[in-house]
Amino acid sequence: MGFDPTLLLELVKMKMPFGKYKGTIICYLPVSYLEWFQRKGYPAGKLGALLQTMYEIRLNGLEYLLEPLRGKGG
Protein backbone atom coordinates (compact mmCIF):
# COMPACT_ATOMS: atom_id res chain seq x y z
CA MET A 1 0.00 0.00 0.00
CA GLY A 2 1.52 3.29 -1.10
CA PHE A 3 1.26 6.73 0.45
CA ASP A 4 -1.97 8.60 -0.26
CA PRO A 5 -1.18 12.30 -0.86
CA THR A 6 -4.77 13.27 -0.08
CA LEU A 7 -4.00 12.38 3.54
CA LEU A 8 -1.96 15.59 3.86
CA LEU A 9 -4.92 17.72 2.80
CA GLU A 10 -7.15 15.86 5.25
CA LEU A 11 -4.70 16.69 8.07
CA VAL A 12 -5.31 20.41 7.59
CA LYS A 13 -9.09 20.23 7.27
CA MET A 14 -10.45 17.32 9.32
CA LYS A 15 -11.41 18.00 12.92
CA MET A 16 -10.97 15.57 15.77
CA PRO A 17 -14.45 14.04 16.21
CA PHE A 18 -14.21 13.13 19.91
CA GLY A 19 -12.24 13.39 23.12
CA LYS A 20 -10.35 16.14 24.89
CA TYR A 21 -9.52 17.92 21.63
CA LYS A 22 -12.88 17.46 19.87
CA GLY A 23 -13.23 20.09 17.13
CA THR A 24 -9.45 20.69 16.82
CA ILE A 25 -8.04 20.32 13.31
CA ILE A 26 -5.77 17.29 13.32
CA CYS A 27 -2.63 19.17 12.26
CA TYR A 28 -3.01 21.38 15.37
CA LEU A 29 -3.31 18.54 17.90
CA PRO A 30 -0.60 18.70 20.56
CA VAL A 31 2.23 16.21 20.20
CA SER A 32 1.45 14.82 23.66
CA TYR A 33 -2.01 13.74 22.41
CA LEU A 34 -0.49 12.07 19.35
CA GLU A 35 2.04 10.31 21.58
CA TRP A 36 -0.81 9.04 23.75
CA PHE A 37 -2.44 7.42 20.70
CA GLN A 38 0.94 5.97 19.72
CA ARG A 39 1.12 4.26 23.11
CA LYS A 40 -2.54 3.25 23.49
CA GLY A 41 -3.39 2.46 19.87
CA TYR A 42 -4.93 4.45 17.05
CA PRO A 43 -8.65 4.34 16.22
CA ALA A 44 -9.67 2.18 13.27
CA GLY A 45 -10.11 3.54 9.77
CA LYS A 46 -9.27 6.89 8.26
CA LEU A 47 -9.02 8.77 11.56
CA GLY A 48 -6.40 6.35 12.85
CA ALA A 49 -4.42 6.67 9.63
CA LEU A 50 -4.54 10.47 9.89
CA LEU A 51 -3.43 10.51 13.52
CA GLN A 52 -0.60 8.10 12.81
CA THR A 53 0.50 10.17 9.80
CA MET A 54 0.46 13.37 11.88
CA TYR A 55 2.51 11.65 14.58
CA GLU A 56 5.11 10.58 12.01
CA ILE A 57 5.21 14.09 10.52
CA ARG A 58 5.88 15.61 13.95
CA LEU A 59 8.35 12.90 14.93
CA ASN A 60 10.40 13.52 11.80
CA GLY A 61 10.13 17.33 11.76
CA LEU A 62 8.17 17.41 8.52
CA GLU A 63 5.51 19.97 9.50
CA TYR A 64 6.74 22.18 6.64
CA LEU A 65 4.99 19.75 4.25
CA LEU A 66 1.66 20.98 5.60
CA GLU A 67 2.40 24.71 5.36
CA PRO A 68 1.31 25.12 1.70
CA LEU A 69 -1.94 23.30 2.50
CA ARG A 70 -3.01 25.29 5.57
CA GLY A 71 -5.76 27.65 4.58
CA LYS A 72 -6.99 25.26 1.90
CA GLY A 73 -8.92 23.33 4.51
CA GLY A 74 -12.68 23.40 4.86
Contacts in CASP RR format, 6 or more apart in sequence:
PFRMAT RR
TARGET T0000
AUTHOR 0000-0000-0000
METHOD contacts of the structure
MODEL  1
MGFDPTLLLELVKMKMPFGKYKGTIICYLPVSYLEWFQRKGYPAGKLGAL
LQTMYEIRLNGLEYLLEPLRGKGG
7 49 0 8 1.000
7 50 0 8 1.000
7 53 0 8 1.000
8 53 0 8 1.000
8 65 0 8 1.000
8 66 0 8 1.000
8 69 0 8 1.000
9 69 0 8 1.000
9 72 0 8 1.000
9 73 0 8 1.000
10 26 0 8 1.000
10 46 0 8 1.000
10 50 0 8 1.000
11 25 0 8 1.000
11 26 0 8 1.000
11 27 0 8 1.000
11 50 0 8 1.000
11 53 0 8 1.000
11 54 0 8 1.000
11 57 0 8 1.000
11 66 0 8 1.000
11 69 0 8 1.000
12 25 0 8 1.000
12 26 0 8 1.000
12 27 0 8 1.000
12 66 0 8 1.000
12 69 0 8 1.000
12 70 0 8 1.000
12 71 0 8 1.000
12 72 0 8 1.000
12 73 0 8 1.000
13 25 0 8 1.000
13 72 0 8 1.000
13 73 0 8 1.000
13 74 0 8 1.000
14 25 0 8 1.000
14 26 0 8 1.000
14 47 0 8 1.000
14 50 0 8 1.000
15 22 0 8 1.000
15 23 0 8 1.000
15 24 0 8 1.000
15 25 0 8 1.000
15 26 0 8 1.000
16 22 0 8 1.000
16 23 0 8 1.000
16 24 0 8 1.000
16 25 0 8 1.000
16 26 0 8 1.000
16 29 0 8 1.000
17 23 0 8 1.000
17 47 0 8 1.000
20 33 0 8 1.000
21 29 0 8 1.000
21 30 0 8 1.000
21 33 0 8 1.000
26 50 0 8 1.000
26 51 0 8 1.000
26 54 0 8 1.000
27 54 0 8 1.000
27 63 0 8 1.000
27 66 0 8 1.000
27 70 0 8 1.000
29 51 0 8 1.000
29 54 0 8 1.000
31 55 0 8 1.000
31 58 0 8 1.000
34 51 0 8 1.000
34 54 0 8 1.000
34 55 0 8 1.000
34 58 0 8 1.000
35 55 0 8 1.000
37 43 0 8 1.000
37 48 0 8 1.000
37 51 0 8 1.000
37 52 0 8 1.000
37 55 0 8 1.000
38 52 0 8 1.000
38 55 0 8 1.000
42 48 0 8 1.000
42 49 0 8 1.000
42 51 0 8 1.000
42 52 0 8 1.000
43 51 0 8 1.000
56 62 0 8 1.000
57 63 0 8 1.000
57 65 0 8 1.000
57 66 0 8 1.000
END
